[in-house]
Every structure is written in structure tokens, then in C-alpha cells.
Amino acid sequence: MGIPFSLNPHLITLGTLFMAGLFLLVRVRSAQRPTNAIKILMPPLGMSTGFLMFLYPPAHIPLLWGLIAFLAGALFFSLPLIYSSRFEVVGQQIYLKRSKAFIWILFILLAIRMLAHEYVNQLISLEQTAGIFFVLAFGMLLPWRLAMYRNFIRLKREMVQKTAEVE
């Protein structure tokens, strides 16, 4: 049972680029406001609902494929994001510091993902391809956000210690 309509690859590419641009816009705007633990941890929690796609039998993938996709996301795609995400303290607030490298890293990761997607899509079904790239994206997002959370908590503790020393 396949998709009941035809998908135009150019339309999918434009949609992907639009979503990437929208993500960058949201990311740049969010750097203008202080951050907190909820803002850091909500994206992986929200994204985890996407695992419901695997209830649809055509989206099923072998466990090994899922493990490889998750590890590829965690090892190759999350590390540049982890190293380019920094916090700064302004007054008593913690902000995510903008990095010029971050935007370039995202575009490079997007290009790699799109090229790999075209290759993988020739080998397996569209639903399985979607599943694999979802797990890859989750593998990228989860370690990145957990690293950000760890750094945020460390910085918050340092702020509390400095405040206690002053008093």
C-alpha cells in the first residue's frame, strides 16, 4: 500500500528549504530572549511524538537501521551543533549566544541530509526513508539539547554561587 498521490521531488526540496529557513528564523529570534530549561528540553520531547509514525506498518524499519540512524545523528550531526551552541549571561539572565558558524553548520547538515535522502530513497520505500531520517534527526537533536541543558544548568549553578559569594 503506497501513497495515493504523486510527490514532486522539486516541491519536496522547496518545502525542506522553506522549513530550514523557518527554523533559522525561529532560532535567531529565540536568541533575543532569555532561555530556560523548558525551552531547551521541549524540542526533543515534542519531536518524540513522531515515533508514532512507526505504528503505521509501511514505516517499519529494522531495529539495526534505526540504531545506525540514531548513532549517525548523534555522532556526526549533533557534535557540530553542540560545539557551536554557547550561552552568555546578561544581567541575571542566560541567553543562547548567536554563532555565525551555527547557520553554516545547519546548511551543511541540511545539504548532506538532502543528498543522503535522495540516495536512500532509491533503495527503500518512502515511508521507511521518512522513518530513518526521523530517527537520524532525533539522534541529532537529543544529544545536542541534552548537552545544552547540561551547560545551562552548570552556568545557572555558577550564577547562584557568585550571587551567594557577593552576599
PyRosetta script that sets phi, psi and omega in degrees:
from pyrosetta import init, pose_from_sequence

init()
pose = pose_from_sequence("MGIPFSLNPHLITLGTLFMAGLFLLVRVRSAQRPTNAIKILMPPLGMSTGFLMFLYPPAHIPLLWGLIAFLAGALFFSLPLIYSSRFEVVGQQIYLKRSKAFIWILFILLAIRMLAHEYVNQLISLEQTAGIFFVLAFGMLLPWRLAMYRNFIRLKREMVQKTAEVE")
pose.set_psi(1, 111.6)
pose.set_omega(1, -176.8)
pose.set_phi(2, -101.2)
pose.set_psi(2, -167.2)
pose.set_omega(2, 178.5)
pose.set_phi(3, -78.4)
pose.set_psi(3, 133.2)
pose.set_omega(3, -174.4)
pose.set_phi(4, -78.0)
pose.set_psi(4, 5.9)
pose.set_omega(4, 179.2)
pose.set_phi(5, -142.4)
pose.set_psi(5, 163.3)
pose.set_omega(5, -178.2)
pose.set_phi(6, -90.8)
pose.set_psi(6, 135.5)
pose.set_omega(6, 178.2)
pose.set_phi(7, -103.0)
pose.set_psi(7, 126.0)
pose.set_omega(7, 178.1)
pose.set_phi(8, -81.1)
pose.set_psi(8, 119.4)
pose.set_omega(8, -178.1)
pose.set_phi(9, -59.3)
pose.set_psi(9, -32.7)
pose.set_omega(9, 179.6)
pose.set_phi(10, -69.2)
pose.set_psi(10, -36.5)
pose.set_omega(10, 177.9)
pose.set_phi(11, -67.0)
pose.set_psi(11, -38.7)
pose.set_omega(11, 177.8)
pose.set_phi(12, -64.4)
pose.set_psi(12, -42.7)
pose.set_omega(12, 178.8)
pose.set_phi(13, -62.6)
pose.set_psi(13, -44.0)
pose.set_omega(13, 177.8)
pose.set_phi(14, -63.0)
pose.set_psi(14, -40.6)
pose.set_omega(14, 177.3)
pose.set_phi(15, -62.0)
pose.set_psi(15, -41.9)
pose.set_omega(15, 178.9)
pose.set_phi(16, -64.0)
pose.set_psi(16, -44.3)
pose.set_omega(16, 178.9)
pose.set_phi(17, -65.1)
pose.set_psi(17, -38.5)
pose.set_omega(17, 176.9)
pose.set_phi(18, -61.8)
pose.set_psi(18, -46.0)
pose.set_omega(18, -179.9)
pose.set_phi(19, -64.3)
pose.set_psi(19, -38.0)
pose.set_omega(19, 177.8)
pose.set_phi(20, -64.0)
pose.set_psi(20, -43.1)
pose.set_omega(20, 177.4)
pose.set_phi(21, -63.1)
pose.set_psi(21, -41.2)
pose.set_omega(21, 177.6)
pose.set_phi(22, -63.6)
pose.set_psi(22, -41.3)
pose.set_omega(22, 177.7)
pose.set_phi(23, -61.3)
pose.set_psi(23, -44.4)
pose.set_omega(23, 179.4)
pose.set_phi(24, -62.9)
pose.set_psi(24, -40.8)
pose.set_omega(24, 179.0)
pose.set_phi(25, -62.0)
pose.set_psi(25, -46.5)
pose.set_omega(25, 178.7)
pose.set_phi(26, -62.4)
pose.set_psi(26, -41.9)
pose.set_omega(26, -178.0)
pose.set_phi(27, -64.2)
pose.set_psi(27, -43.9)
pose.set_omega(27, -179.9)
pose.set_phi(28, -66.6)
pose.set_psi(28, -41.3)
pose.set_omega(28, 179.8)
pose.set_phi(29, -67.4)
pose.set_psi(29, -35.8)
pose.set_omega(29, -178.7)
pose.set_phi(30, -68.9)
pose.set_psi(30, -23.2)
pose.set_omega(30, 178.6)
pose.set_phi(31, -71.4)
pose.set_psi(31, -11.8)
pose.set_omega(31, 179.9)
pose.set_phi(32, -85.9)
pose.set_psi(32, -8.7)
pose.set_omega(32, -179.7)
pose.set_phi(33, -119.6)
pose.set_psi(33, 152.3)
pose.set_omega(33, 178.1)
pose.set_phi(34, -61.3)
pose.set_psi(34, 152.7)
pose.set_omega(34, 179.6)
pose.set_phi(35, -106.3)
pose.set_psi(35, 168.6)
pose.set_omega(35, 175.8)
pose.set_phi(36, -151.0)
pose.set_psi(36, 176.0)
pose.set_omega(36, -175.8)
pose.set_phi(37, -62.0)
pose.set_psi(37, -38.4)
pose.set_omega(37, -178.9)
pose.set_phi(38, -63.9)
pose.set_psi(38, -44.1)
pose.set_omega(38, 179.3)
pose.set_phi(39, -63.0)
pose.set_psi(39, -29.8)
pose.set_omega(39, 180.0)
pose.set_phi(40, -78.4)
pose.set_psi(40, -40.8)
pose.set_omega(40, -173.1)
pose.set_phi(41, -91.0)
pose.set_psi(41, -16.6)
pose.set_omega(41, -177.7)
pose.set_phi(42, -65.3)
pose.set_psi(42, -40.1)
pose.set_omega(42, -179.1)
pose.set_phi(43, -55.9)
pose.set_psi(43, -47.4)
pose.set_omega(43, 178.0)
pose.set_phi(44, -68.2)
pose.set_psi(44, -32.7)
pose.set_omega(44, 177.1)
pose.set_phi(45, -66.0)
pose.set_psi(45, -44.8)
pose.set_omega(45, 177.8)
pose.set_phi(46, -64.6)
pose.set_psi(46, -41.1)
pose.set_omega(46, -178.7)
pose.set_phi(47, -68.9)
pose.set_psi(47, -27.3)
pose.set_omega(47, -177.1)
pose.set_phi(48, -61.6)
pose.set_psi(48, -22.2)
pose.set_omega(48, 176.8)
pose.set_phi(49, -64.7)
pose.set_psi(49, -19.6)
pose.set_omega(49, 177.9)
pose.set_phi(50, -64.1)
pose.set_psi(50, -18.6)
pose.set_omega(50, 177.9)
pose.set_phi(51, -65.1)
pose.set_psi(51, -14.2)
pose.set_omega(51, 175.6)
pose.set_phi(52, -62.8)
pose.set_psi(52, -19.5)
pose.set_omega(52, 178.1)
pose.set_phi(53, -59.0)
pose.set_psi(53, -26.2)
pose.set_omega(53, -177.5)
pose.set_phi(54, -76.8)
pose.set_psi(54, -2.9)
pose.set_omega(54, 170.7)
pose.set_phi(55, -74.2)
pose.set_psi(55, -20.2)
pose.set_omega(55, 177.9)
pose.set_phi(56, -83.7)
pose.set_psi(56, 111.1)
pose.set_omega(56, -172.0)
pose.set_phi(57, -50.6)
pose.set_psi(57, -39.8)
pose.set_omega(57, 179.2)
pose.set_phi(58, -63.6)
pose.set_psi(58, -17.0)
pose.set_omega(58, 180.0)
pose.set_phi(59, -87.7)
pose.set_psi(59, -5.7)
pose.set_omega(59, -178.7)
pose.set_phi(60, -60.6)
pose.set_psi(60, 138.2)
pose.set_omega(60, 175.6)
pose.set_phi(61, -129.6)
pose.set_psi(61, 154.2)
pose.set_omega(61, 175.5)
pose.set_phi(62, -61.5)
pose.set_psi(62, 146.4)
pose.set_omega(62, -179.1)
pose.set_phi(63, -55.8)
pose.set_psi(63, -39.1)
pose.set_omega(63, 179.9)
pose.set_phi(64, -62.2)
pose.set_psi(64, -40.7)
pose.set_omega(64, 177.3)
pose.set_phi(65, -61.2)
pose.set_psi(65, -43.5)
pose.set_omega(65, 179.1)
pose.set_phi(66, -63.1)
pose.set_psi(66, -42.5)
pose.set_omega(66, 178.9)
pose.set_phi(67, -63.2)
pose.set_psi(67, -43.6)
pose.set_omega(67, 178.7)
pose.set_phi(68, -63.8)
pose.set_psi(68, -43.1)
pose.set_omega(68, 179.4)
pose.set_phi(69, -62.5)
pose.set_psi(69, -44.1)
pose.set_omega(69, 179.7)
pose.set_phi(70, -62.6)
pose.set_psi(70, -46.3)
pose.set_omega(70, -179.1)
pose.set_phi(71, -65.3)
pose.set_psi(71, -37.3)
pose.set_omega(71, 176.9)
pose.set_phi(72, -62.7)
pose.set_psi(72, -43.2)
pose.set_omega(72, 177.5)
pose.set_phi(73, -62.9)
pose.set_psi(73, -43.0)
pose.set_omega(73, -177.3)
pose.set_phi(74, -70.3)
pose.set_psi(74, -41.3)
pose.set_omega(74, -173.7)
pose.set_phi(75, -85.9)
pose.set_psi(75, -38.3)
pose.set_omega(75, -173.4)
pose.set_phi(76, -102.0)
pose.set_psi(76, -34.5)
pose.set_omega(76, -173.9)
pose.set_phi(77, -97.5)
pose.set_psi(77, -31.5)
pose.set_omega(77, -177.1)
pose.set_phi(78, -79.8)
pose.set_psi(78, -31.3)
pose.set_omega(78, -175.6)
pose.set_phi(79, -58.8)
pose.set_psi(79, -45.9)
pose.set_omega(79, 177.1)
pose.set_phi(80, -61.7)
pose.set_psi(80, -34.3)
pose.set_omega(80, 178.6)
pose.set_phi(81, -70.1)
pose.set_psi(81, -39.3)
pose.set_omega(81, 178.7)
pose.set_phi(82, -62.1)
pose.set_psi(82, -45.1)
pose.set_omega(82, -176.9)
pose.set_phi(83, -73.6)
pose.set_psi(83, -18.6)
pose.set_omega(83, -179.4)
pose.set_phi(84, -100.5)
pose.set_psi(84, -1.7)
pose.set_omega(84, -180.0)
pose.set_phi(85, -100.3)
pose.set_psi(85, 117.2)
pose.set_omega(85, -178.9)
pose.set_phi(86, -130.7)
pose.set_psi(86, 153.8)
pose.set_omega(86, 177.0)
pose.set_phi(87, -110.1)
pose.set_psi(87, 155.7)
pose.set_omega(87, 172.8)
pose.set_phi(88, -138.9)
pose.set_psi(88, 148.3)
pose.set_omega(88, 179.8)
pose.set_phi(89, -98.1)
pose.set_psi(89, 127.8)
pose.set_omega(89, 175.6)
pose.set_phi(90, -125.7)
pose.set_psi(90, 109.7)
pose.set_omega(90, -173.9)
pose.set_phi(91, 66.9)
pose.set_psi(91, -120.4)
pose.set_omega(91, 177.2)
pose.set_phi(92, -109.9)
pose.set_psi(92, 16.8)
pose.set_omega(92, -177.9)
pose.set_phi(93, -113.6)
pose.set_psi(93, 151.0)
pose.set_omega(93, 177.4)
pose.set_phi(94, -108.3)
pose.set_psi(94, 127.1)
pose.set_omega(94, 179.5)
pose.set_phi(95, -117.2)
pose.set_psi(95, 149.0)
pose.set_omega(95, 171.3)
pose.set_phi(96, -79.5)
pose.set_psi(96, 121.7)
pose.set_omega(96, -176.7)
pose.set_phi(97, -79.3)
pose.set_psi(97, 130.7)
pose.set_omega(97, 178.5)
pose.set_phi(98, -68.2)
pose.set_psi(98, 140.2)
pose.set_omega(98, 176.8)
pose.set_phi(99, -125.4)
pose.set_psi(99, 128.5)
pose.set_omega(99, 177.1)
pose.set_phi(100, -65.0)
pose.set_psi(100, -31.8)
pose.set_omega(100, 178.7)
pose.set_phi(101, -66.6)
pose.set_psi(101, -29.1)
pose.set_omega(101, -176.9)
pose.set_phi(102, -58.5)
pose.set_psi(102, -46.5)
pose.set_omega(102, -178.7)
pose.set_phi(103, -62.6)
pose.set_psi(103, -43.7)
pose.set_omega(103, 179.1)
pose.set_phi(104, -65.5)
pose.set_psi(104, -39.7)
pose.set_omega(104, 178.2)
pose.set_phi(105, -61.3)
pose.set_psi(105, -43.8)
pose.set_omega(105, 179.5)
pose.set_phi(106, -62.3)
pose.set_psi(106, -42.4)
pose.set_omega(106, 179.3)
pose.set_phi(107, -66.7)
pose.set_psi(107, -38.8)
pose.set_omega(107, 177.3)
pose.set_phi(108, -65.2)
pose.set_psi(108, -44.4)
pose.set_omega(108, 177.5)
pose.set_phi(109, -62.4)
pose.set_psi(109, -39.6)
pose.set_omega(109, 177.9)
pose.set_phi(110, -62.8)
pose.set_psi(110, -44.0)
pose.set_omega(110, 179.7)
pose.set_phi(111, -63.2)
pose.set_psi(111, -44.3)
pose.set_omega(111, 178.4)
pose.set_phi(112, -60.9)
pose.set_psi(112, -44.7)
pose.set_omega(112, -179.4)
pose.set_phi(113, -62.5)
pose.set_psi(113, -43.7)
pose.set_omega(113, -178.6)
pose.set_phi(114, -66.0)
pose.set_psi(114, -40.1)
pose.set_omega(114, 178.1)
pose.set_phi(115, -66.1)
pose.set_psi(115, -43.7)
pose.set_omega(115, 179.0)
pose.set_phi(116, -65.6)
pose.set_psi(116, -37.3)
pose.set_omega(116, 179.6)
pose.set_phi(117, -61.0)
pose.set_psi(117, -43.4)
pose.set_omega(117, 179.3)
pose.set_phi(118, -60.7)
pose.set_psi(118, -40.8)
pose.set_omega(118, 179.6)
pose.set_phi(119, -67.8)
pose.set_psi(119, -50.1)
pose.set_omega(119, -177.1)
pose.set_phi(120, -64.2)
pose.set_psi(120, -37.4)
pose.set_omega(120, -178.3)
pose.set_phi(121, -62.4)
pose.set_psi(121, -22.4)
pose.set_omega(121, 177.4)
pose.set_phi(122, -78.2)
pose.set_psi(122, -18.6)
pose.set_omega(122, -173.8)
pose.set_phi(123, -99.3)
pose.set_psi(123, -31.2)
pose.set_omega(123, -176.6)
pose.set_phi(124, -134.0)
pose.set_psi(124, 174.2)
pose.set_omega(124, -176.8)
pose.set_phi(125, -67.3)
pose.set_psi(125, 161.3)
pose.set_omega(125, 179.1)
pose.set_phi(126, -60.6)
pose.set_psi(126, -40.6)
pose.set_omega(126, -179.1)
pose.set_phi(127, -65.8)
pose.set_psi(127, -41.3)
pose.set_omega(127, 178.1)
pose.set_phi(128, -68.2)
pose.set_psi(128, -38.1)
pose.set_omega(128, 176.6)
pose.set_phi(129, -60.4)
pose.set_psi(129, -43.9)
pose.set_omega(129, 178.0)
pose.set_phi(130, -60.6)
pose.set_psi(130, -42.7)
pose.set_omega(130, 179.6)
pose.set_phi(131, -62.7)
pose.set_psi(131, -45.5)
pose.set_omega(131, -179.4)
pose.set_phi(132, -63.1)
pose.set_psi(132, -44.1)
pose.set_omega(132, -177.8)
pose.set_phi(133, -75.2)
pose.set_psi(133, -24.3)
pose.set_omega(133, 171.7)
pose.set_phi(134, -66.1)
pose.set_psi(134, -46.8)
pose.set_omega(134, -179.7)
pose.set_phi(135, -63.8)
pose.set_psi(135, -39.0)
pose.set_omega(135, 176.7)
pose.set_phi(136, -60.0)
pose.set_psi(136, -46.9)
pose.set_omega(136, -180.0)
pose.set_phi(137, -64.4)
pose.set_psi(137, -39.7)
pose.set_omega(137, 178.0)
pose.set_phi(138, -66.4)
pose.set_psi(138, -37.4)
pose.set_omega(138, 176.3)
pose.set_phi(139, -64.4)
pose.set_psi(139, -27.4)
pose.set_omega(139, 176.1)
pose.set_phi(140, -79.4)
pose.set_psi(140, -44.3)
pose.set_omega(140, -173.0)
pose.set_phi(141, -71.7)
pose.set_psi(141, -44.5)
pose.set_omega(141, -174.1)
pose.set_phi(142, -60.8)
pose.set_psi(142, -53.7)
pose.set_omega(142, 179.2)
pose.set_phi(143, -63.2)
pose.set_psi(143, -36.1)
pose.set_omega(143, 179.3)
pose.set_phi(144, -61.8)
pose.set_psi(144, -49.3)
pose.set_omega(144, -178.3)
pose.set_phi(145, -69.8)
pose.set_psi(145, -35.5)
pose.set_omega(145, 176.3)
pose.set_phi(146, -65.5)
pose.set_psi(146, -38.9)
pose.set_omega(146, 176.2)
pose.set_phi(147, -65.3)
pose.set_psi(147, -41.4)
pose.set_omega(147, 177.3)
pose.set_phi(148, -62.1)
pose.set_psi(148, -43.0)
pose.set_omega(148, 179.7)
pose.set_phi(149, -61.8)
pose.set_psi(149, -44.4)
pose.set_omega(149, 178.6)
pose.set_phi(150, -59.8)
pose.set_psi(150, -44.8)
pose.set_omega(150, 179.3)
pose.set_phi(151, -66.4)
pose.set_psi(151, -38.3)
pose.set_omega(151, 178.4)
pose.set_phi(152, -62.3)
pose.set_psi(152, -46.7)
pose.set_omega(152, -179.6)
pose.set_phi(153, -63.4)
pose.set_psi(153, -41.8)
pose.set_omega(153, 178.8)
pose.set_phi(154, -61.4)
pose.set_psi(154, -45.1)
pose.set_omega(154, 180.0)
pose.set_phi(155, -65.6)
pose.set_psi(155, -39.2)
pose.set_omega(155, 178.3)
pose.set_phi(156, -62.9)
pose.set_psi(156, -42.7)
pose.set_omega(156, 177.3)
pose.set_phi(157, -62.3)
pose.set_psi(157, -41.9)
pose.set_omega(157, 178.3)
pose.set_phi(158, -61.5)
pose.set_psi(158, -39.8)
pose.set_omega(158, 178.6)
pose.set_phi(159, -63.7)
pose.set_psi(159, -41.5)
pose.set_omega(159, 179.3)
pose.set_phi(160, -65.2)
pose.set_psi(160, -42.0)
pose.set_omega(160, 179.1)
pose.set_phi(161, -63.9)
pose.set_psi(161, -43.1)
pose.set_omega(161, 179.1)
pose.set_phi(162, -63.9)
pose.set_psi(162, -38.8)
pose.set_omega(162, 178.3)
pose.set_phi(163, -65.0)
pose.set_psi(163, -40.9)
pose.set_omega(163, 179.9)
pose.set_phi(164, -67.1)
pose.set_psi(164, -35.8)
pose.set_omega(164, 178.7)
pose.set_phi(165, -67.7)
pose.set_psi(165, -35.0)
pose.set_omega(165, -179.3)
pose.set_phi(166, -69.1)
pose.set_psi(166, -36.7)
pose.set_omega(166, -177.7)
pose.set_phi(167, -78.0)
pose.dump_pdb("model.pdb")
